[in-house]
Amino acid sequence: MNLDRLFKFSNLVGAFQKIERTLYIPGTDRHENDVEHSYHLAMTAWYLIRSEKLTLDLDVVLKYALIHDLVEVYAGDTFVFSNDAGHVESKHERELAAAKRLEEEFPEFPDMHSTIQEYEKRESREAKFVYALDKVLPILINYEGKGRAWKEHGVTLERLKGEKENKISLSPEIVPYFDALIELLTKEEGAIF
């Protein structure tokens, strides 16, 4: 037993909770944080796998969903529609450095590191599913929030489609949800963007 290491890991998760995202929690003036986002993603993935009877490994999907943004504890969140091109362009480099730092700080948790690496490769159906769902979830949340974050950042429907379409196409399980959302957003474009 190593209580000091447990405290250190708990502090890591606490720091992860302090990473604010650009999205608002619908109906509030508060931005969601990375822990809330990861939990929301995991629950949504679980729901879809069971309700749609998808042949994906649920345990792997849940691990990917919970850990997919953990590197942001050191790299920070990157809003893809940010006007800070340098910040957006440096995302991969910052996240690689963050993953290395996590490995150095938590060598006793190799499963965490291998899970991050597997997710980032996006070779398995499970990784592609979580990756694509992670691109759709903010669309759902922004829609529920009447497009507030999009309006604040000048995001257009065309820009949204251009940024998301190829990424979501990696998962055939998620594509129909994206297509349905784009159809909905097109009908309500004037009110949402």
N, C-alpha and C positions, 0 to 999 in steps of 0.2 A: 504494500500500500504506500502511495506517495501523495499525501494531501497537498503538498506544495505544487505538484504538477497538475493536480485537479483544479486548484485555484487558478493556475496559469491558463489552463484550457477554458475555464469558466470566464476568465477575463477576456480571452479571445472572442468568445461568443458575445460577451457584453459589448466589446468594441465593434463587432459586426452589427449589433443592434443600433449603434450610433451612426452608421452610414445611411444618410438620407438619400432618397431617390427623388427624381423630379416629379413623379406622379403624386397627385393628391389622393388621399383616401376619400372616396366619394362621400359627399355630404359633410365634409369637414374642411378645415383650413390647414390640416396637417399632412405633411408628406409621409408616404410610407417609408419604412426603413428596410434594410436588406434582410433582416430576420423575418419580418412580416411578409416580404415578397417571396422569400424562399419557402416559407410555410404555405403560403397561398398557392404557389406553384406545385408543391408536393401534394397538397390536398386535391387540387384540380387534376393533376396527373392520375392520382389514385382513383378519383371519381370517373374519369374518362376510361381508364383501363377496365374498371369493373362494369360500368354502365354500357360501354360499347363492346365489351367482351374482347378486348384487344389481346393478342398473343404476344405480350411484352412481359419481361421479367420485372414484376412490381418492385421487388426489393432493390434491384439495380436502379430502376427509375427513381424511386424515393431517395436513394443515396445521391444520385446525380442532381435531383431537384434541390435537396438540402444544401449541397456543397457547391453548386454551379457558380455562385458569386462570392464564395468565401475569400478569394484572393482580393476582393475589393476592400477587405479590412485594412490592407496596406496600399492597394492601388487606387482606391477611391472608385466611386461609381462614374461611369461614362455615359452621359445622355447622348444618344446617337444623333439627335437633332441639334446639338449644341452649336453655337456660333464660334466656339473656340476650336478651330480646326486642329491646332497642335495637340490639344488634349485628346481629341478623338483619335488622331493618328498615332498617338503614343500609347494607346490602350493596350495593345498586345505586349509591348515591351514592359510596361509597368506591371502587367499581370504576370508575366514570366518571372520578373524579379520578386514579386509578392509570393508566388508559388515556391520559389527557392527559399525565401525567408521562412515560410511555413515549414518547409522540410527541415531547415536548420533548427528551428525553435521546438518542433515536435517530432523528433526522430523516432519516438516510441509509438507513433501512429502511422505506420506505413500504408495502411489501408486508406487513410484519408488522402495521402499523396497520390497513390495509384488511381484512386477514384477521380481526383481532379485531372490527372493526366489522361485517363481514358475518356472522360467527358470532353476534354478539349480536343481530342483527336476526332471526335464525331464520326467514328467508324461503325459503331453498333446502331441497330435500330432504336435501342433505348436512348442512347445519347442524342441521336437525331430528333427523336420524339420530344425530349425535354428541351433541347435547343429551340425547336420550332414552337413549342408551346410557350416558351419564355418570350418569344416574339409576339405571340398572339395575346397573352395575358394583359400586357399594357394597353392593347387596343380595347379589350373588354372594359378595363378599369377607366380609361379615358372616356369611353362612350358613356359609361355609367355616371361619370362626372361631368357630362355635357360638354366634353372636349376642352375643359378648362386649361390643362397643361399644354395642349396643342395650340390653343389660341394665344396663350402667353408667349409661346416660342415661335409663332408664325409657321407652324407645320400645316402643310396642305395635304389633301387626299392623294395627290399625285406623288408628292414627296414620301408620304407614308408607304404607298404601294412600292415605290422604287427602292426604298430602304428594306422593306420586309419580304417582298415576294420571293426572291431567290433563296433567302434563308429558310423560309417556311416550307419551300418546295422540297427540302430534304426529308420531310416526314409526310408520307401519303396519308397518315392518320389525321394530321392536323390541317392539311390543305383545304378540305371542305369547310372547316370552321372559318378559316381565313377568307375563303371565297364568299361565304355567307355574310361575314362581317363587312367586307368591302361592298357588297350589294346593299346592305343596310346603311352604311356610311354614305354611299352615293346618293341614296334616297334622301338622306338628312344632311347632306353636305353643308348647306347654308347655315344650319343651326349648330353644327358640331365643329366646323373649322372657321 
